[in-house]
Amino acid sequence: MIEKQLRRYLLPNILAMAGTSCYVLADTFFISAAQGSDGITALNLVLPVYGLMFAIGSMIGIGSATRYSLSKSLGTGDHDKYFSNAILWAFLFSLIFVFIGIFCPDALLRVLGADDAILAVGLPYTRIFLCFAPFFLTSYTFTAFVRNDGSPKIAMTATLLSGIFNIVFDYLLMFPLGMGMVGAALATGVSPIVSITISMVHYLSRRNTVRFVWAIPSAKRLLLAFQLGVAAFVGEISSCVTTMVFNFLLLGLGGNLAVAAYGVVANTALVGTGLLNGVSQGLQPLASESYGKGDQDAQRRIYRHSLQIALLIAVLLVAFVVLFAGAVVSAFNREQSAELAAYAIPGIRIYFCGFLFAAINIVKSGFLSAVGKGKESSLLAISRGVVAIVVFAFLLSRLFGMMGVWLAFPISELFTLLLGLVLQKRQPHIS
């Protein structure tokens, strides 16, 4: 039964993406305990950089792995070249981040809106995590190919254990060893190395069919991967764009404390985004295989069941946050600032309502990418992750102030949902 087979892929991937989101969430919790609101503000200002690294890594890794599955299913004969090409390009892109980390992390923080107080807290953290960029970017390729090569549980284990490592070593390095922000950066930077190491269990096993082929990096093959990796890219970059825009608006509306409040909202929302991206990425191997076989019935069932699971996750997320918003905010509000709580509690409730629409948009975009509909997938992903969120954030903040900033996410997701309904009429697979 296709639904049972699908769940075998979805559950590990959902758990894996939840583990990935723990990277930043763990940092937020421990940094709030060690550095207070200034620490949260510093972390939130550099989140767009994290988002950009994850976005590039996922576009290369997931796009290449999807191309690998499609090429293998269609029998084109060039599937082996996508793995090595992805690793080499991920490494080349990572050198840009390493350069910034070594030579100008302070300039980067200034551009992102840091004042002298925030710069003092955030500079060592930024310099260190940027130097680990090669591991952040390549880890996506390692886990994506493991998952698409029939070992979703190993991919899940790799990502989950890297998240657990991050949490444990965040605490050990920051508190017993007293390393503060430096410790947080080191724990986070080493986490993808853990993920890559565990992924090697598959690559060194007899089940592995993925081969590394030494060759000059192919721009053509990279672009082919990009076509199917755009949804994954935008799924990650959307948090980057949203955070940058929201930070800019909130600095003007409420200063550093408003940005700290958004840090609590955004970093908690990363868990929701991770869970839904887990559904989107988990459906791709089976959807690509069904597409290669021309089995439209299987494609429809995969899409429908994935959508049901995503909506269930969204409903549970919204219910939890509506009921326990105060407790969630309090966990990251070490100073128990009444002003921060006044910003964050209504903000997180409004913001999370957007996941009811985002669940549909994320699954639909991932599915379209998996069945070779790169243009349609990209249109949805760019709408929800870049264009709509920016337009509505600026418009609604002018009309409703802080409340408008929080409303921007659910309104942009609703707009994208309506756009998706128009596109759906052209796709028999998801009618």
Secondary structure, DSSP 8 states (H G I E B T S, - for coil): -HHHHHHHHHHHHHHHHHHHHHHHHHHHHHHHHHHHHHHHHHHHHHHHHHHHHHHHHHHHHHHHHHHHHHHHHHT-S-TTHHHHHHHHHHHHHHHHHHHHHHH-HHHHHHHTT--HHHHHHHHHHHHHHHHTHHHHHHHHHHHHHHHHTT-HHHHHHHHHHHHHHHHHHHHHHHTTS--HHHHHHHHHHHHHHHHHHHHHHHHTSTT-----------HHHHHHHHHHHHHHHHHHHHHHHHHHHHHHHHHHHHHHHHHHHHHHHHHHHHHHHHHHHHHHHHTHHHHHHHHHHT-HHHHHHHHHHHHHHHHHHHHHHHHHHHHHHHHHHHHT-TT--HHHHHHHHHHHHHHHTTHHHHHHHHHHHHHHHHTT-HHHHHHHHHIIIIIHHHHHHHHHHHHHTHHHHHHHHHHHHHHHHHHHHHHHTT-GGG-
